[in-house]
Each structure stands twice: as C-alpha cells, then as structure tokens.
C-alpha cells in the first residue's frame, strides 16, 4: 500500500506528464524530493512510498545520477576555464 503524499502546490505539466508516463501519481514528487524542498513530514511520507513503489524508486535513483553527473560536469568545466 502506498503512503499518502501531500502536495506543496500543483505539479507542473512536465511533472504530471512524467507521473502519467511512469505510471504512479507520486512520480511528480521526485524532483522536489531530490531538491530537498519537501517539508520533513512530506519527505518522510515519500520515503515510505519509495519502499513500496519501484517506479518512483527508479525515478529517484535516475534523478540522483543525473544531478550528480551535471554537478561533476559543471565542476570540470570550471576547472578547465
């Protein structure tokens, strides 16, 4: 069973599209979770949801990898300029 995720406003079109594409109504919360912009309660609820939802877990892992790669690329660019 999935934990209920509260919303900090309505998700944007991209997030709604992603949620529909991934097959979970909570998939739009991944960006907020990775950015650390959720309240502590919402974050805890989303983390419980991740235990039950392979779709959101994979999306979270992919977003973390992408964010890390972008940061590393930015650091390399800064060192070479």
C-alpha positions, 0 to 999 in steps of 0.5 A, spaced: 500 500 500 502 506 498 503 512 503 499 518 502 503 524 499 501 531 500 502 536 495 506 543 496 502 546 490 500 543 483 505 539 479 507 542 473 505 539 466 512 536 465 511 533 472 504 530 471 506 528 464 512 524 467 507 521 473 502 519 467 508 516 463 511 512 469 505 510 471 504 512 479 501 519 481 507 520 486 512 520 480 511 528 480 514 528 487 521 526 485 524 532 483 522 536 489 524 530 493 531 530 490 531 538 491 530 537 498 524 542 498 519 537 501 517 539 508 520 533 513 513 530 514 512 530 506 519 527 505 518 522 510 511 520 507 515 519 500 520 515 503 515 510 505 512 510 498 519 509 495 519 502 499 513 500 496 513 503 489 519 501 484 517 506 479 518 512 483 524 508 486 527 508 479 525 515 478 529 517 484 535 513 483 535 516 475 534 523 478 540 522 483 545 520 477 543 525 473 544 531 478 550 528 480 553 527 473 551 535 471 554 537 478 561 533 476 560 536 469 559 543 471 565 542 476 570 540 470 568 545 466 570 550 471 576 547 472 578 547 465 576 555 464 
